[in-house]
Amino acid sequence: MANINIKLVKSLNGRLEKQVATAHSLGLRKIGDITVQPDNDQTRGKIAKIGYLLQVTEVK
């Protein structure tokens, strides 16, 4: 299974509580944090909710 690099590029300040919780569930707390997650439906759903805050790249 492939993995995805996810980087938080915009601040969580002033965001809805659910959006902040989604970012935290991905392991992202501050701008510049990077995490590697499995490429599955659950992760893709989280990215879809807060995609405008993230930079997503695939790991080969």
Jmol script that loads the backbone (N, CA, C; Angstrom):
load data "model"
ATOM      1  N   MET A   1       0.847  -1.189   0.000  1.00  0.00           N
ATOM      2  CA  MET A   1       0.000   0.000   0.000  1.00  0.00           C
ATOM      3  C   MET A   1       0.890   1.249   0.000  1.00  0.00           C
ATOM      4  N   ALA A   2       0.482   2.242  -0.739  1.00  0.00           N
ATOM      5  CA  ALA A   2       1.244   3.487  -0.850  1.00  0.00           C
ATOM      6  C   ALA A   2       1.029   4.357   0.385  1.00  0.00           C
ATOM      7  N   ASN A   3       1.925   5.306   0.549  1.00  0.00           N
ATOM      8  CA  ASN A   3       1.819   6.265   1.648  1.00  0.00           C
ATOM      9  C   ASN A   3       1.693   7.671   1.088  1.00  0.00           C
ATOM     10  N   ILE A   4       1.251   8.584   1.934  1.00  0.00           N
ATOM     11  CA  ILE A   4       1.056   9.980   1.551  1.00  0.00           C
ATOM     12  C   ILE A   4       1.801  10.867   2.545  1.00  0.00           C
ATOM     13  N   ASN A   5       2.567  11.832   2.036  1.00  0.00           N
ATOM     14  CA  ASN A   5       3.165  12.873   2.872  1.00  0.00           C
ATOM     15  C   ASN A   5       2.153  13.992   2.996  1.00  0.00           C
ATOM     16  N   ILE A   6       1.857  14.408   4.207  1.00  0.00           N
ATOM     17  CA  ILE A   6       0.907  15.492   4.445  1.00  0.00           C
ATOM     18  C   ILE A   6       1.615  16.574   5.247  1.00  0.00           C
ATOM     19  N   LYS A   7       1.571  17.811   4.745  1.00  0.00           N
ATOM     20  CA  LYS A   7       2.214  18.939   5.413  1.00  0.00           C
ATOM     21  C   LYS A   7       1.174  20.014   5.684  1.00  0.00           C
ATOM     22  N   LEU A   8       1.172  20.539   6.913  1.00  0.00           N
ATOM     23  CA  LEU A   8       0.272  21.631   7.279  1.00  0.00           C
ATOM     24  C   LEU A   8       0.898  22.946   6.826  1.00  0.00           C
ATOM     25  N   VAL A   9       0.239  23.658   5.902  1.00  0.00           N
ATOM     26  CA  VAL A   9       0.807  24.884   5.349  1.00  0.00           C
ATOM     27  C   VAL A   9       0.058  26.141   5.765  1.00  0.00           C
ATOM     28  N   LYS A  10      -1.125  25.990   6.358  1.00  0.00           N
ATOM     29  CA  LYS A  10      -1.879  27.143   6.849  1.00  0.00           C
ATOM     30  C   LYS A  10      -2.215  26.932   8.322  1.00  0.00           C
ATOM     31  N   SER A  11      -2.414  28.021   9.025  1.00  0.00           N
ATOM     32  CA  SER A  11      -2.639  27.997  10.462  1.00  0.00           C
ATOM     33  C   SER A  11      -3.992  27.388  10.824  1.00  0.00           C
ATOM     34  N   LEU A  12      -4.051  26.809  12.007  1.00  0.00           N
ATOM     35  CA  LEU A  12      -5.304  26.277  12.549  1.00  0.00           C
ATOM     36  C   LEU A  12      -6.043  27.313  13.390  1.00  0.00           C
ATOM     37  N   ASN A  13      -5.434  28.479  13.605  1.00  0.00           N
ATOM     38  CA  ASN A  13      -6.080  29.539  14.390  1.00  0.00           C
ATOM     39  C   ASN A  13      -7.357  30.000  13.712  1.00  0.00           C
ATOM     40  N   GLY A  14      -8.436  30.073  14.482  1.00  0.00           N
ATOM     41  CA  GLY A  14      -9.702  30.570  13.975  1.00  0.00           C
ATOM     42  C   GLY A  14     -10.497  29.553  13.183  1.00  0.00           C
ATOM     43  N   ARG A  15     -10.022  28.328  13.087  1.00  0.00           N
ATOM     44  CA  ARG A  15     -10.740  27.276  12.355  1.00  0.00           C
ATOM     45  C   ARG A  15     -11.790  26.648  13.259  1.00  0.00           C
ATOM     46  N   LEU A  16     -12.742  25.979  12.652  1.00  0.00           N
ATOM     47  CA  LEU A  16     -13.761  25.282  13.409  1.00  0.00           C
ATOM     48  C   LEU A  16     -13.131  24.161  14.230  1.00  0.00           C
ATOM     49  N   GLU A  17     -13.763  23.846  15.336  1.00  0.00           N
ATOM     50  CA  GLU A  17     -13.239  22.828  16.247  1.00  0.00           C
ATOM     51  C   GLU A  17     -13.070  21.475  15.550  1.00  0.00           C
ATOM     52  N   LYS A  18     -13.999  21.132  14.684  1.00  0.00           N
ATOM     53  CA  LYS A  18     -13.914  19.854  13.961  1.00  0.00           C
ATOM     54  C   LYS A  18     -12.713  19.831  13.020  1.00  0.00           C
ATOM     55  N   GLN A  19     -12.409  20.967  12.391  1.00  0.00           N
ATOM     56  CA  GLN A  19     -11.279  21.026  11.479  1.00  0.00           C
ATOM     57  C   GLN A  19      -9.961  20.888  12.236  1.00  0.00           C
ATOM     58  N   VAL A  20      -9.870  21.515  13.400  1.00  0.00           N
ATOM     59  CA  VAL A  20      -8.671  21.400  14.231  1.00  0.00           C
ATOM     60  C   VAL A  20      -8.518  19.959  14.701  1.00  0.00           C
ATOM     61  N   ALA A  21      -9.613  19.322  15.081  1.00  0.00           N
ATOM     62  CA  ALA A  21      -9.570  17.933  15.536  1.00  0.00           C
ATOM     63  C   ALA A  21      -9.130  17.002  14.406  1.00  0.00           C
ATOM     64  N   THR A  22      -9.563  17.280  13.194  1.00  0.00           N
ATOM     65  CA  THR A  22      -9.152  16.481  12.045  1.00  0.00           C
ATOM     66  C   THR A  22      -7.657  16.611  11.804  1.00  0.00           C
ATOM     67  N   ALA A  23      -7.141  17.825  11.885  1.00  0.00           N
ATOM     68  CA  ALA A  23      -5.704  18.042  11.718  1.00  0.00           C
ATOM     69  C   ALA A  23      -4.925  17.313  12.806  1.00  0.00           C
ATOM     70  N   HIS A  24      -5.395  17.377  14.034  1.00  0.00           N
ATOM     71  CA  HIS A  24      -4.718  16.702  15.137  1.00  0.00           C
ATOM     72  C   HIS A  24      -4.755  15.186  14.959  1.00  0.00           C
ATOM     73  N   SER A  25      -5.855  14.670  14.410  1.00  0.00           N
ATOM     74  CA  SER A  25      -5.941  13.223  14.192  1.00  0.00           C
ATOM     75  C   SER A  25      -4.956  12.758  13.122  1.00  0.00           C
ATOM     76  N   LEU A  26      -4.545  13.666  12.255  1.00  0.00           N
ATOM     77  CA  LEU A  26      -3.516  13.354  11.261  1.00  0.00           C
ATOM     78  C   LEU A  26      -2.113  13.550  11.825  1.00  0.00           C
ATOM     79  N   GLY A  27      -2.004  14.078  13.038  1.00  0.00           N
ATOM     80  CA  GLY A  27      -0.711  14.303  13.660  1.00  0.00           C
ATOM     81  C   GLY A  27      -0.120  15.657  13.338  1.00  0.00           C
ATOM     82  N   LEU A  28      -0.952  16.604  12.921  1.00  0.00           N
ATOM     83  CA  LEU A  28      -0.502  17.945  12.542  1.00  0.00           C
ATOM     84  C   LEU A  28      -0.924  18.935  13.607  1.00  0.00           C
ATOM     85  N   ARG A  29       0.027  19.638  14.195  1.00  0.00           N
ATOM     86  CA  ARG A  29      -0.268  20.583  15.267  1.00  0.00           C
ATOM     87  C   ARG A  29       0.082  22.012  14.905  1.00  0.00           C
ATOM     88  N   LYS A  30       1.228  22.235  14.224  1.00  0.00           N
ATOM     89  CA  LYS A  30       1.637  23.590  13.863  1.00  0.00           C
ATOM     90  C   LYS A  30       2.044  23.640  12.394  1.00  0.00           C
ATOM     91  N   ILE A  31       2.124  24.849  11.889  1.00  0.00           N
ATOM     92  CA  ILE A  31       2.521  25.044  10.491  1.00  0.00           C
ATOM     93  C   ILE A  31       3.895  24.418  10.276  1.00  0.00           C
ATOM     94  N   GLY A  32       4.024  23.676   9.186  1.00  0.00           N
ATOM     95  CA  GLY A  32       5.293  23.035   8.852  1.00  0.00           C
ATOM     96  C   GLY A  32       5.385  21.593   9.309  1.00  0.00           C
ATOM     97  N   ASP A  33       4.452  21.142  10.140  1.00  0.00           N
ATOM     98  CA  ASP A  33       4.456  19.745  10.571  1.00  0.00           C
ATOM     99  C   ASP A  33       4.187  18.836   9.378  1.00  0.00           C
ATOM    100  N   ILE A  34       4.938  17.738   9.311  1.00  0.00           N
ATOM    101  CA  ILE A  34       4.793  16.770   8.224  1.00  0.00           C
ATOM    102  C   ILE A  34       4.529  15.408   8.840  1.00  0.00           C
ATOM    103  N   THR A  35       3.616  14.655   8.231  1.00  0.00           N
ATOM    104  CA  THR A  35       3.325  13.304   8.676  1.00  0.00           C
ATOM    105  C   THR A  35       3.184  12.401   7.458  1.00  0.00           C
ATOM    106  N   VAL A  36       3.465  11.129   7.649  1.00  0.00           N
ATOM    107  CA  VAL A  36       3.286  10.129   6.593  1.00  0.00           C
ATOM    108  C   VAL A  36       2.128   9.233   7.022  1.00  0.00           C
ATOM    109  N   GLN A  37       1.114   9.156   6.174  1.00  0.00           N
ATOM    110  CA  GLN A  37      -0.083   8.379   6.475  1.00  0.00           C
ATOM    111  C   GLN A  37      -0.321   7.373   5.354  1.00  0.00           C
ATOM    112  N   PRO A  38      -1.006   6.260   5.644  1.00  0.00           N
ATOM    113  CA  PRO A  38      -1.347   5.302   4.587  1.00  0.00           C
ATOM    114  C   PRO A  38      -2.384   5.904   3.646  1.00  0.00           C
ATOM    115  N   ASP A  39      -2.284   5.528   2.387  1.00  0.00           N
ATOM    116  CA  ASP A  39      -3.230   6.025   1.374  1.00  0.00           C
ATOM    117  C   ASP A  39      -4.466   5.130   1.375  1.00  0.00           C
ATOM    118  N   ASN A  40      -5.433   5.476   2.223  1.00  0.00           N
ATOM    119  CA  ASN A  40      -6.675   4.708   2.283  1.00  0.00           C
ATOM    120  C   ASN A  40      -7.860   5.675   2.319  1.00  0.00           C
ATOM    121  N   ASP A  41      -9.056   5.120   2.336  1.00  0.00           N
ATOM    122  CA  ASP A  41     -10.262   5.943   2.295  1.00  0.00           C
ATOM    123  C   ASP A  41     -10.394   6.850   3.508  1.00  0.00           C
ATOM    124  N   GLN A  42     -10.000   6.360   4.668  1.00  0.00           N
ATOM    125  CA  GLN A  42     -10.114   7.152   5.899  1.00  0.00           C
ATOM    126  C   GLN A  42      -9.219   8.388   5.826  1.00  0.00           C
ATOM    127  N   THR A  43      -7.984   8.202   5.393  1.00  0.00           N
ATOM    128  CA  THR A  43      -7.057   9.331   5.275  1.00  0.00           C
ATOM    129  C   THR A  43      -7.519  10.291   4.190  1.00  0.00           C
ATOM    130  N   ARG A  44      -7.977   9.774   3.070  1.00  0.00           N
ATOM    131  CA  ARG A  44      -8.465  10.631   1.977  1.00  0.00           C
ATOM    132  C   ARG A  44      -9.665  11.466   2.417  1.00  0.00           C
ATOM    133  N   GLY A  45     -10.519  10.901   3.259  1.00  0.00           N
ATOM    134  CA  GLY A  45     -11.663  11.646   3.775  1.00  0.00           C
ATOM    135  C   GLY A  45     -11.242  12.801   4.655  1.00  0.00           C
ATOM    136  N   LYS A  46     -10.236  12.579   5.488  1.00  0.00           N
ATOM    137  CA  LYS A  46      -9.721  13.640   6.349  1.00  0.00           C
ATOM    138  C   LYS A  46      -9.095  14.750   5.502  1.00  0.00           C
ATOM    139  N   ILE A  47      -8.353  14.352   4.473  1.00  0.00           N
ATOM    140  CA  ILE A  47      -7.734  15.334   3.583  1.00  0.00           C
ATOM    141  C   ILE A  47      -8.807  16.149   2.866  1.00  0.00           C
ATOM    142  N   ALA A  48      -9.900  15.506   2.492  1.00  0.00           N
ATOM    143  CA  ALA A  48     -10.979  16.211   1.800  1.00  0.00           C
ATOM    144  C   ALA A  48     -11.612  17.278   2.685  1.00  0.00           C
ATOM    145  N   LYS A  49     -11.674  17.032   3.989  1.00  0.00           N
ATOM    146  CA  LYS A  49     -12.285  17.990   4.924  1.00  0.00           C
ATOM    147  C   LYS A  49     -11.442  19.238   5.121  1.00  0.00           C
ATOM    148  N   ILE A  50     -10.114  19.084   5.163  1.00  0.00           N
ATOM    149  CA  ILE A  50      -9.247  20.236   5.448  1.00  0.00           C
ATOM    150  C   ILE A  50      -8.151  20.389   4.394  1.00  0.00           C
ATOM    151  N   GLY A  51      -8.449  19.984   3.185  1.00  0.00           N
ATOM    152  CA  GLY A  51      -7.453  19.991   2.116  1.00  0.00           C
ATOM    153  C   GLY A  51      -6.872  21.361   1.818  1.00  0.00           C
ATOM    154  N   TYR A  52      -7.643  22.423   2.053  1.00  0.00           N
ATOM    155  CA  TYR A  52      -7.164  23.774   1.770  1.00  0.00           C
ATOM    156  C   TYR A  52      -6.090  24.233   2.762  1.00  0.00           C
ATOM    157  N   LEU A  53      -5.889  23.473   3.837  1.00  0.00           N
ATOM    158  CA  LEU A  53      -4.858  23.784   4.827  1.00  0.00           C
ATOM    159  C   LEU A  53      -3.591  22.960   4.597  1.00  0.00           C
ATOM    160  N   LEU A  54      -3.650  22.005   3.673  1.00  0.00           N
ATOM    161  CA  LEU A  54      -2.603  20.999   3.543  1.00  0.00           C
ATOM    162  C   LEU A  54      -1.898  21.051   2.196  1.00  0.00           C
ATOM    163  N   GLN A  55      -0.703  20.452   2.197  1.00  0.00           N
ATOM    164  CA  GLN A  55       0.006  20.143   0.963  1.00  0.00           C
ATOM    165  C   GLN A  55       0.214  18.626   0.982  1.00  0.00           C
ATOM    166  N   VAL A  56      -0.286  17.951  -0.035  1.00  0.00           N
ATOM    167  CA  VAL A  56      -0.270  16.492  -0.048  1.00  0.00           C
ATOM    168  C   VAL A  56       0.581  16.001  -1.216  1.00  0.00           C
ATOM    169  N   THR A  57       1.515  15.086  -0.934  1.00  0.00           N
ATOM    170  CA  THR A  57       2.319  14.448  -1.978  1.00  0.00           C
ATOM    171  C   THR A  57       2.363  12.957  -1.716  1.00  0.00           C
ATOM    172  N   GLU A  58       2.471  12.179  -2.786  1.00  0.00           N
ATOM    173  CA  GLU A  58       2.543  10.737  -2.657  1.00  0.00           C
ATOM    174  C   GLU A  58       3.978  10.277  -2.500  1.00  0.00           C
ATOM    175  N   VAL A  59       4.169   9.290  -1.642  1.00  0.00           N
ATOM    176  CA  VAL A  59       5.496   8.710  -1.424  1.00  0.00           C
ATOM    177  C   VAL A  59       5.560   7.438  -2.261  1.00  0.00           C
ATOM    178  N   LYS A  60       6.660   7.274  -2.985  1.00  0.00           N
ATOM    179  CA  LYS A  60       6.784   6.077  -3.831  1.00  0.00           C
ATOM    180  C   LYS A  60       7.607   5.029  -3.161  1.00  0.00           C
TER     181      LYS A  60
END
end "model"
wireframe off; spacefill off
backbone 0.3
color backbone group
